[in-house]
Amino acid sequence: MTRIRTFFKSSFGSALLGGIVAVAVGAGAIATGLISVDNSSGSTTVASAPLPQTEPASGSQQTVGQVYQEDAQGVAYIEAQEKAGATTSPFGEPSGGGTATGSGILMDTDGHILTNAHVVDGSSSVTVKFGDGEALPAKVLGVDDSTDVAVLSVDPSNVDAKPLTLGNSDDVKVGDGAIAIGNPYGLDRTVTSGIVSALQRQISAPNGFTISDVIQTDAAINPGNSGGPLIDAAGRVIGINSQIATGSGSSGSVGIGFAVPIDTAKNVASQIIDGGSVQHAYLGIEGADLNSELAKVLNLDVDEGVLVQKVTADGPAADAGLEAGDATVGIEGSQVKAGGDVITAVDGNQISGMDDLISVVNAKQPGDEVTLTVLRDGQSKDITVKLADRPDSVQG
C-alpha cells in the first residue's frame, strides 16, 4: 500500500522485522515460525470452498504485453479508509486515519478479491475499482495476519472484469519470467517484469510470525503494489506481491521483492470464504541456527540443527519438556544461549537450521504430532510434541 511501506531496511534487517534476531557466525534466532510457525500451509477445521480451477504447469509463453492485456483488467485498485489510531503496519505503527491504497486480484466470478492483510487491516471502509470502472464498496470477509492474506467481496453484478487464473506456486522455478501488475504510489495498472530470483524465502508477517516458501523477484515492486499479482509467462498468478527490500536511505524498489505464494493464498482464502477461522500449527520456541563454527565454540558433537533459545511458557514445546539454554555465550560481538536442547531432526528427517524447522511446522496442522530428535547433555533423544493453534501474535 502507499502509506505503509512493507519492506526491509537491510539484509539483516529483514530478519529482524520477522522476529528473527541475527546472531553472529550465521546463527539466527526466531520468535516466529517456532513460536508458532506460520503460515501458508495453515490448517482448517472446515471444508474448503471451491476456488478457480488451476491450470497445469505447461502453458504457452506470452509477452509481457499479452499478459497485461489479458490480466490487467482483473487487478483491483483498492482504497482503504483507515480508522484513526488503527495499527495496520507490520511495524505496529498507528495510522492517522487517512486513506491507504493497494492492489488486489479478482479470483472468481463471485466477486471475491485477494489482497494483503496489511492493505485493509484496521480499515473502516474499503472500495475497489477495476480498470476505468466505478469504485465499488467492498466487504472484508476475513484477514489472516499470519500469512498477510485477506479476502474482500463485492457485488459480482457490478464487476466488468475477468477473474485471473490462479496457478500453482509449487511449479515455479528460479529463472522463470515474472510479471507484476499493480498500483505503485497510486499509479493504477502499472506493469513491471523480471524473473523469479529465488524460492523458499521467509519474510515476516504483520503479526510477527514467519511466512514460508516466499517467492523472490526482481520485477520492480513498490508501495501500492501490495496485494497485487505476480504472474508467470503463461498469465497465471503465482504469488501476491507483499514486501520489498530497500537499500540504505531508499524507500523504493532495488530489485528485491517478495510475493506470498499463491498456494498459501488459495489455502487461506478457501478457509476465509467458508467462514471458518484460519489456523496455523504452533510449536512455541525461539531458536538459533547451529553451524560448524558455533558447534566448535560450544563443544557440541553435531554441527547442524537448531539451538533452542527460548521455550514459550505453556506452549506445546514446553508441555513436551523441551529445554532452552540458560548460559549466555558471547561470540564475535553477539550472544547466544547455550546449554539447551539442540534439535537435529524432525520425524526422522535431519534439519540444518531454523528455516527447515519452520517449513516443517508450517506444513502441519494444529493437533498434529511431531517427533523432535534433540541432543541433550551429549545424548540423543526423541521428544514428541503435539502442535497447537498459534496465538494471534508472537508472544514475548
N, C-alpha and C positions, 0 to 999 in steps of 0.2 A: 504494500500500500504506500501511498505517497508520504504521509506524515510519519508513519512508523517505518523506519529503515531496518528491516530484519537482516542484519548482516554481521559478519565477524570483523573484529578490529585487526586481527593478525592471525598467523597460523596457529600460534599457541593460544591466542585469544579465542579462537573458535572453540577450543576445548573448554575454556573457562566458562563461556556462555552456556555450555551444555551441562554444567555441573561437573565438568571434568577438570581436575587440577593437574596441570602438567608438572611432573616431577623430573628431576634431572635424570640422566642416564636412561632416558626413554621410558620411564615409568609414568603411568597416568592414573590418577585417582578419579573414580567416577562416582557421582552421587546419583546417577540416574539409572540407567538400564538396570542397575542392580539394586538399586534401591527400589528398583522396580524394574522394570525393564519394559521397555516400551514397545511399543509401537506397533507398527503396522500390522503385524500379524495378530492384532488384538483378537480376543475371542468373544463369543457372544453366547447368550443362552436362548436366543430367539432365532427363528428361521430367517434366512436371508431373503430379501425382496429381489425380484428379478431385475437384472441390470442389462444394459445394452449388450447385444451379442458381440463378443470379441472375435477378432479375426486371427487366422494363423500367422506365424512368423513370416512366411513367404508373402510377398506382395510387390506390386510394381513400384519402381522407384519414380518419384516425381521431382520436378524442380521446386525450388522454394516458392516461386510464383504460383505454380499449380496448387501446392498445398495451401498457400494463402487464399487463393480464390475459392478453394473448396471449404476451408475451415474458419476463415476469419469471421464470418457472419455468426458462427456459433460461440464466439468468445464474448463474454459479457463484460460490460463496463459497470463496475459496482461502486456505489457511493453509500457509505455508512455514516449516519449521523451518530456521533458518539455522546454518551452520557458524560456530563461534567464529572471529572474525577474517576472515571472508569479506567481500569487497568487493562490495556489491550496489548501491550508490548511484551515480548519475551523477557525484556529487561525490567518489567514491573513499573514502567513509567506511567504516572497518572496523565490522562488526557485532559485537554481543556474544553472538551465538549464540542469540538469542531467537526468538520466533515472530512473523512478519510476516503481515499479511493483505492481500488484494487481491480483485480480481474477474476473471471470465473469461466467455467466450462459447462455448456449445455450438454447434459449427459443422456437425456432421453426425451421422448415426446410428451412426458407427463409434467414438464416444467421444472424438473429437478436440476439444480446448478451446483457443481462442485467448486469450492474455493478454499482458501486457507482460513483456519480458525482465527488467526490474528487479524484478518481483514475485517471481521464482523464481531469479534468479541467485544462485549460491553456496549454495543450499539443500541440506540433507542429506536431507530428505524433504518431500513435498508431499501435502496432502489437499484434496479438493474436495467441496462439498456443493451439491446443488440443492434449493431450497425447504426443506421440512421433512424431507428425506431424511437418511440416514446419511452421515457423512463417508466418502468413498471414497479409497483410496490412488491417487495419480496418478504416472505416469512422465513425466519431462520429455524429450520426444522431441528437442527442439532449441531453441536460443536464438540469436537474431540481434541482437547489441547495436547494430549499425548502424542498425536500424530500431525497436529496442525492442519486438521481437515474439518471442513464444515459443509453442510448441505443446505441450500436455500430452495425455496419453492415459489414459483409464480404461476399465474393462471395461464395454462398452455395455449388457450384460445387466443391470447394476445401476443404470442411469440411467433414472429416471422423469421425463423432460422432453423437450420437443420442441425440435429444433435451431432456432436463429434463422435467418431469411432474410438472407443477405448481399447487400447492394445494390451499387451502383456509385458510388463517390465522385466520379467524373468528371461525374455528373449533378447533383451538389449545387450549389445556388445560394445566394448570400447572401440572407438573409431567410427561408429555408426553416425550418420547425419542426425543433427538435432535442430529443430526449428522452434522458436519461442514466439508466441503471439500474445500481446497484452497491451496494457495502458501505462507505460512508464511515465512518471511525472504527469499523468493525466493526458498524455498524447495517445488518443484512442487508436486501436487496431494497428499497433506498431509491430512489425515483424523483424526478427533478427535470426541469424543462423550460425551454426558451427558444427561441432561434433560432440559425441559423448566422450568426455575426457577421462572419466574414471567411474567405477562402480563400487558398491558396498561401502560408501562413505557413511559417516554418522554425524548428525547435527543435533543441536538442542531443540527440543520442543518448547512451546511457550510456557509450559508448567515445569520445565527443568529436567524432564526425562529425556531419554535418547531415542531419536528416530533412526532406525537401521536401514541398510540397503539403499541408501540415498544415491541418486544419480548426479554426477558432477558434469557440468557442461561449460564450454567456452562461448556459447551463444550469449550475447550481451543481455543481461537481466538487470533491471534497475528497480528502485522503489516504484510501486504501481504495477509491476509485473506479477506481484504476489497473487497467487490463486489462479493464474493463467496456465495454459497448457504448454508442456514441452512435447513436441511432436516428432515422430520419425519420418523418414523419407517416403514412406508409403501413406502418410497422412493420419497415422494412428497416435493417439495420446499415450505417451509413455510415462509422464510424470506431471506433477503440479509444481510449478516454479514457486520457491518458498524463501530462499535465503541467498545472499551473496557474500563473498569475501571481498574486502577492500584493502587497498594499500594504505600506508600511513598517511593520515591527513586527507584521505579521499573518501567520498561518500558514494561514488558511482562504481559501475562495473569495471573490473580489471580482468575479466575473462575467467572468473571462477564463480560459477553459480551452482546452486543445489536445488534439486527437484525431489519432492516426496514421490516415491514410486507409485505408479498407477495401481498396481496390485494391492498396495496398502490402502490407497484411497477407496478402491472398489469395496474392499472388505469393510472398512469403516462406514462407507456410505450406505451399504446394504443394511447394516445394523441401525443406523440413524433413521433410514426410510421406514424400516419396520417398527419404529417407535421404541426400540429397545436401547438400553444403556450400553455404551461401548466399553468393553472390558479388556484389560491387558494383564498378562501374568507379571507377578512381582516376587522378587527374591529377598530383597531387603539387606543389601550390603553396599559398602563402598570398597573399591579395590584399586590396586596399582599393578601395572604390568611388571612382570619379572623377566629380566633378561640375564645373559651370562655375566655381564659386568656386575650387576646388582647382586646376583646369586653368589658371586665370589666374595663380595664385601660382606654379605650376610652369612657366609659359610653354609650355603644350602646345597643339598645334593641334586637339585633339579635347577634348570636354568630357563624354564618357560612355565608360564602359568599366571595366576593372579594372587597377589599378596592381599589378604583380607585386611583392610584398614579400619573398617568400622562395621559393626553389625547393628542394624536398627532395632531398637527395643520393641519387643512383642511382634516382630516381623517373622516371616516364615523361616529365615535362616537362623534367627535367634531361637525360635522354638525347636529347631532341629539340633541345636547345640554347636553351631559354627562359632568359631572364636576369632576375634580380631587381635592384632598386635597391641602390645602395651608399652613397648620401648621405642622411643623416638631416636632415629639414627640420621645424622646429617651426612649427605652425600653431595659433593660438589655444589654446596650452597643451598641445597634443597633438603627436605626432611621426609622420611618415610617411616611408617610404623612397622617395627619388626617384632617377631616373636609369635605372630598369629598363624592361622592356617594358611597354607598355600594350596589353592585349587589347581589341580593339574589336569583333570579330565571331567567331562560331564557325560553320564550314561555310557561310560567306557570309551568315549572319544576324547583324545587329547586336545587340549586347548593351549594356544600360545599366549593369550592375554585377554584383556577386558573385552576387546571387540568380539572375540569368539564367544565369550560368556554371554554378552548382551544379546548377540544374534540368536543363541540357543534359547535363552529365556523368552525373547520376543516371539519366537516361533511357537511357544507353548500357550496353554490356556490356564486361567485360574482353576485350581483344583488338580492340575496335573502334578505328578511327582517326578523329580529328577534325582539322580544319584550323583553326588559330587565326590570325586576322589580327591582327598586332601592329604597333604603332608603335614604332620603334627609331631613335633618333638622327634623328628627324624624317622618317624614311622608313617607308612601309608595306610589310610583307612577310608572306607566308604561311608558317606552320610546321606541319607535320603531326606529330601526336603519336599514338602507339599506346598506348591506355589499358591499365592493368594491373589486377590484383585488389588491392583495398585491404588494407592491413595490419590487424591486429586492433584497433589503437588509433591515435590521432593521434600522429604522430612529432614529437618536438621538434627 
